[in-house]
Amino acid sequence: MHGVRGWMGALLAGVVVVMGCMSESSESQVPGLSVRTVELTDAQILRAMQVANENEIAFGALGQSRATTASVRAFSVKMVTEHTVAREELGMVAVDQELRPADSELSSMLMAEAQHMMAELDSLEGTRLDLALMDVQLALHARTAMLVDSLLLPQSSNVALSQLLTAQRKAVQGHLEEALSIQKAVFDAPAP
């Protein structure tokens, strides 16, 4: 689990890194540092949210099949169900607003990180897997909340997409709070 915990902090920091690597806007007054901004189109924002939901579905499916704690399994089922609906809502907005999802460095980073995390979880079993799954859920939901608040929603110019981002952000907050409660209960449970 040390490997899993090791990249958990890097997961949230990864957003800052990618935000610093996309497009340079000006040089920092600190030598060696550049101030950079991320500029995304609505199509790229849409794709980033699709990827975030697809990642949640994948980790939910893993939890459904391999989690040993009932609350982790139930949360995993909920993640598959609710993030499938969220992904479908994004698809409907794409069709209605004639937005063709477009990949960006951000969506590519989100996909790559999920693949790495999935590989890390593959070797875990039992309570170690359950705790790691909840670590992942917390990190993914916290990152999505941060991305929506600081990057995606402020840059979205499409009203329908902005409304959906706002609604999905509220759901993410609920998932984050529920995941924290489950993680604490699993962590505090007596060892078998």
Contacts in CASP RR format, 6 or more apart in sequence:
PFRMAT RR
TARGET T0000
AUTHOR 0000-0000-0000
METHOD contacts of the structure
MODEL  1
MHGVRGWMGALLAGVVVVMGCMSESSESQVPGLSVRTVELTDAQILRAMQ
VANENEIAFGALGQSRATTASVRAFSVKMVTEHTVAREELGMVAVDQELR
PADSELSSMLMAEAQHMMAELDSLEGTRLDLALMDVQLALHARTAMLVDS
LLLPQSSNVALSQLLTAQRKAVQGHLEEALSIQKAVFDAPAP
1 124 0 8 1.000
1 128 0 8 1.000
1 131 0 8 1.000
1 132 0 8 1.000
3 120 0 8 1.000
4 117 0 8 1.000
4 120 0 8 1.000
4 121 0 8 1.000
4 124 0 8 1.000
4 132 0 8 1.000
4 135 0 8 1.000
4 136 0 8 1.000
5 135 0 8 1.000
7 116 0 8 1.000
7 117 0 8 1.000
7 120 0 8 1.000
8 135 0 8 1.000
8 136 0 8 1.000
8 139 0 8 1.000
9 139 0 8 1.000
11 113 0 8 1.000
11 117 0 8 1.000
11 139 0 8 1.000
11 140 0 8 1.000
11 143 0 8 1.000
12 139 0 8 1.000
12 142 0 8 1.000
12 143 0 8 1.000
12 146 0 8 1.000
14 109 0 8 1.000
14 113 0 8 1.000
15 143 0 8 1.000
15 146 0 8 1.000
15 147 0 8 1.000
18 38 0 8 1.000
18 105 0 8 1.000
18 106 0 8 1.000
18 109 0 8 1.000
19 36 0 8 1.000
19 37 0 8 1.000
19 38 0 8 1.000
19 151 0 8 1.000
20 34 0 8 1.000
20 36 0 8 1.000
20 38 0 8 1.000
21 36 0 8 1.000
21 105 0 8 1.000
22 36 0 8 1.000
22 37 0 8 1.000
22 38 0 8 1.000
22 39 0 8 1.000
22 104 0 8 1.000
22 105 0 8 1.000
22 106 0 8 1.000
23 36 0 8 1.000
23 37 0 8 1.000
23 38 0 8 1.000
23 39 0 8 1.000
24 34 0 8 1.000
24 35 0 8 1.000
24 36 0 8 1.000
25 35 0 8 1.000
25 36 0 8 1.000
25 37 0 8 1.000
26 34 0 8 1.000
26 35 0 8 1.000
27 34 0 8 1.000
27 35 0 8 1.000
28 34 0 8 1.000
28 35 0 8 1.000
38 106 0 8 1.000
38 151 0 8 1.000
39 155 0 8 1.000
40 48 0 8 1.000
40 104 0 8 1.000
40 106 0 8 1.000
40 151 0 8 1.000
40 152 0 8 1.000
40 155 0 8 1.000
41 102 0 8 1.000
42 97 0 8 1.000
42 99 0 8 1.000
42 156 0 8 1.000
42 157 0 8 1.000
42 158 0 8 1.000
42 161 0 8 1.000
43 99 0 8 1.000
43 100 0 8 1.000
43 101 0 8 1.000
43 102 0 8 1.000
44 101 0 8 1.000
44 102 0 8 1.000
44 103 0 8 1.000
44 104 0 8 1.000
44 106 0 8 1.000
44 107 0 8 1.000
45 152 0 8 1.000
45 155 0 8 1.000
45 156 0 8 1.000
45 161 0 8 1.000
45 165 0 8 1.000
46 90 0 8 1.000
46 91 0 8 1.000
46 93 0 8 1.000
46 94 0 8 1.000
46 99 0 8 1.000
46 101 0 8 1.000
46 102 0 8 1.000
46 161 0 8 1.000
47 101 0 8 1.000
47 102 0 8 1.000
47 103 0 8 1.000
47 104 0 8 1.000
47 107 0 8 1.000
48 104 0 8 1.000
48 106 0 8 1.000
48 107 0 8 1.000
48 110 0 8 1.000
48 147 0 8 1.000
48 152 0 8 1.000
49 86 0 8 1.000
49 90 0 8 1.000
49 148 0 8 1.000
49 152 0 8 1.000
49 165 0 8 1.000
49 168 0 8 1.000
50 87 0 8 1.000
50 90 0 8 1.000
50 91 0 8 1.000
50 101 0 8 1.000
50 107 0 8 1.000
51 107 0 8 1.000
51 110 0 8 1.000
51 111 0 8 1.000
51 114 0 8 1.000
52 110 0 8 1.000
52 140 0 8 1.000
52 144 0 8 1.000
52 147 0 8 1.000
53 83 0 8 1.000
53 84 0 8 1.000
53 86 0 8 1.000
53 87 0 8 1.000
53 90 0 8 1.000
54 83 0 8 1.000
54 87 0 8 1.000
55 110 0 8 1.000
55 111 0 8 1.000
55 114 0 8 1.000
55 140 0 8 1.000
56 79 0 8 1.000
56 83 0 8 1.000
56 137 0 8 1.000
56 140 0 8 1.000
57 79 0 8 1.000
57 80 0 8 1.000
57 83 0 8 1.000
57 84 0 8 1.000
57 87 0 8 1.000
58 114 0 8 1.000
58 118 0 8 1.000
59 76 0 8 1.000
59 79 0 8 1.000
59 114 0 8 1.000
59 117 0 8 1.000
59 118 0 8 1.000
59 133 0 8 1.000
59 136 0 8 1.000
59 137 0 8 1.000
59 140 0 8 1.000
60 76 0 8 1.000
60 77 0 8 1.000
60 79 0 8 1.000
60 80 0 8 1.000
60 83 0 8 1.000
60 133 0 8 1.000
61 76 0 8 1.000
61 80 0 8 1.000
62 76 0 8 1.000
62 118 0 8 1.000
62 121 0 8 1.000
62 133 0 8 1.000
63 72 0 8 1.000
63 73 0 8 1.000
63 76 0 8 1.000
63 133 0 8 1.000
64 73 0 8 1.000
64 76 0 8 1.000
64 77 0 8 1.000
64 80 0 8 1.000
66 125 0 8 1.000
66 129 0 8 1.000
67 73 0 8 1.000
67 76 0 8 1.000
67 126 0 8 1.000
67 129 0 8 1.000
67 130 0 8 1.000
67 133 0 8 1.000
68 125 0 8 1.000
68 126 0 8 1.000
68 127 0 8 1.000
68 129 0 8 1.000
68 130 0 8 1.000
69 127 0 8 1.000
69 130 0 8 1.000
69 186 0 8 1.000
69 189 0 8 1.000
71 182 0 8 1.000
71 185 0 8 1.000
71 186 0 8 1.000
72 130 0 8 1.000
72 133 0 8 1.000
72 134 0 8 1.000
72 182 0 8 1.000
72 186 0 8 1.000
75 134 0 8 1.000
75 137 0 8 1.000
75 178 0 8 1.000
75 179 0 8 1.000
75 182 0 8 1.000
76 133 0 8 1.000
78 175 0 8 1.000
79 137 0 8 1.000
79 175 0 8 1.000
82 171 0 8 1.000
82 175 0 8 1.000
86 168 0 8 1.000
86 171 0 8 1.000
89 164 0 8 1.000
89 168 0 8 1.000
90 164 0 8 1.000
93 99 0 8 1.000
93 158 0 8 1.000
93 160 0 8 1.000
93 161 0 8 1.000
93 164 0 8 1.000
94 100 0 8 1.000
94 101 0 8 1.000
96 160 0 8 1.000
97 158 0 8 1.000
97 160 0 8 1.000
97 161 0 8 1.000
99 158 0 8 1.000
99 161 0 8 1.000
106 147 0 8 1.000
106 151 0 8 1.000
117 136 0 8 1.000
120 132 0 8 1.000
121 129 0 8 1.000
121 132 0 8 1.000
121 133 0 8 1.000
121 136 0 8 1.000
124 132 0 8 1.000
127 186 0 8 1.000
127 189 0 8 1.000
127 191 0 8 1.000
127 192 0 8 1.000
130 186 0 8 1.000
131 183 0 8 1.000
131 186 0 8 1.000
131 187 0 8 1.000
134 179 0 8 1.000
134 182 0 8 1.000
134 183 0 8 1.000
134 186 0 8 1.000
135 183 0 8 1.000
137 175 0 8 1.000
137 179 0 8 1.000
137 183 0 8 1.000
138 176 0 8 1.000
138 179 0 8 1.000
138 180 0 8 1.000
138 183 0 8 1.000
141 172 0 8 1.000
141 175 0 8 1.000
141 176 0 8 1.000
141 179 0 8 1.000
142 176 0 8 1.000
144 172 0 8 1.000
145 169 0 8 1.000
145 172 0 8 1.000
145 173 0 8 1.000
145 176 0 8 1.000
148 165 0 8 1.000
148 168 0 8 1.000
148 169 0 8 1.000
148 172 0 8 1.000
149 169 0 8 1.000
152 165 0 8 1.000
153 162 0 8 1.000
153 165 0 8 1.000
153 166 0 8 1.000
153 169 0 8 1.000
156 162 0 8 1.000
156 165 0 8 1.000
END
